[in-house]
Amino acid sequence: MATLTKPVGQRPSGLLDRLNSTNHRAALNAFMVVVLAHWAEHLAQAYQIWAMGWPVKKAKGVLGLAYPWLVTSEWMHYGYALVMIIALFLLRRGFTGRSRTWWTIALAIQFWHHIEHLLLLTQAQTGHNLFGKPVPTSVLQLVAPRVELHLFYNTIVFIPMVIAMYLHLRPSPAEAELMTCSCRVPHSRPHTLTPA
């Protein structure tokens, strides 16, 4: 089984190496800012619909009120889905053990979410909507409205990401030995129960 370790004293050479070693913590923090900003927009839209009683067409989140084209642009939605899948893929190498498993789960779910947005973008660009619908429609929109569906997608991608990051910052002793990224706390002791 190959490990992620580099020979002692060797500096990470390429961008991907640096993202998953010396810059892993910074890259994860930057990625989480983007993810949380996206969440804030979805939650603002949900609040506008369910708490304020706005019709779905008028509920555009915060940025969408100033720039309505953001909500209606399939390019913007697809672009975000693409940024998510690329970031999940690029930052995966920095994870080990259980955290890597959870990060991979988030990546797999985001891959499907990306396919759904690609399907929507393709319909918007070609003008040919699937399933006899008057607007671009994704596969799972056949069973759930778009707002609720995307809240669901963001939730089921976000939860394994959070679990992965929690486990990554609290590795088992074996996982800590394999870590080569900036998230590793030197000389940290694993969380264990001590007898009273």
Long-range contacts (C-beta under 8 A, 24 or more apart in sequence): 3-178, 4-93, 4-94, 4-96, 4-178, 4-179, 4-180, 5-178, 5-180, 6-180, 16-90, 16-93, 19-90, 19-91, 19-94, 20-90, 20-91, 20-92, 20-93, 20-94, 20-180, 20-181, 21-94, 21-180, 21-181, 21-182, 22-181, 22-182, 23-182, 24-91, 24-94, 24-181, 24-182, 24-183, 25-181, 25-182, 25-183, 26-182, 27-90, 27-91, 28-91, 28-94, 28-165, 28-183, 31-87, 31-91, 32-165, 34-83, 34-87, 35-84, 35-158, 35-161, 38-80, 38-154, 39-154, 39-158, 42-150, 42-151, 42-154, 45-71, 45-147, 46-147, 46-151, 49-147, 56-145, 56-147, 59-147, 74-117, 74-120, 74-121, 74-123, 74-124, 74-125, 74-136, 75-121, 77-117, 77-120, 77-121, 78-114, 78-117, 78-118, 78-120, 78-121, 81-110, 81-113, 81-114, 81-116, 81-117, 81-118, 82-114, 82-117, 84-110, 84-113, 84-114, 84-157, 85-110, 85-111, 85-114, 88-161, 94-168, 94-180, 94-181, 94-183, 95-164, 95-168, 96-168, 96-171, 96-175, 96-178, 96-179, 97-167, 97-171, 97-172, 97-174, 97-175, 97-178, 98-167, 98-172, 98-175, 99-163, 99-164, 99-165, 99-166, 99-167, 99-168, 99-171, 99-175, 100-164, 101-164, 102-160, 102-161, 102-163, 102-164, 102-167, 103-160, 103-161, 103-164, 103-168, 105-160, 105-164, 106-157, 106-158, 106-160, 106-161, 106-164, 109-153, 109-156, 109-157, 109-160, 110-157, 113-153, 113-157, 116-140, 116-153
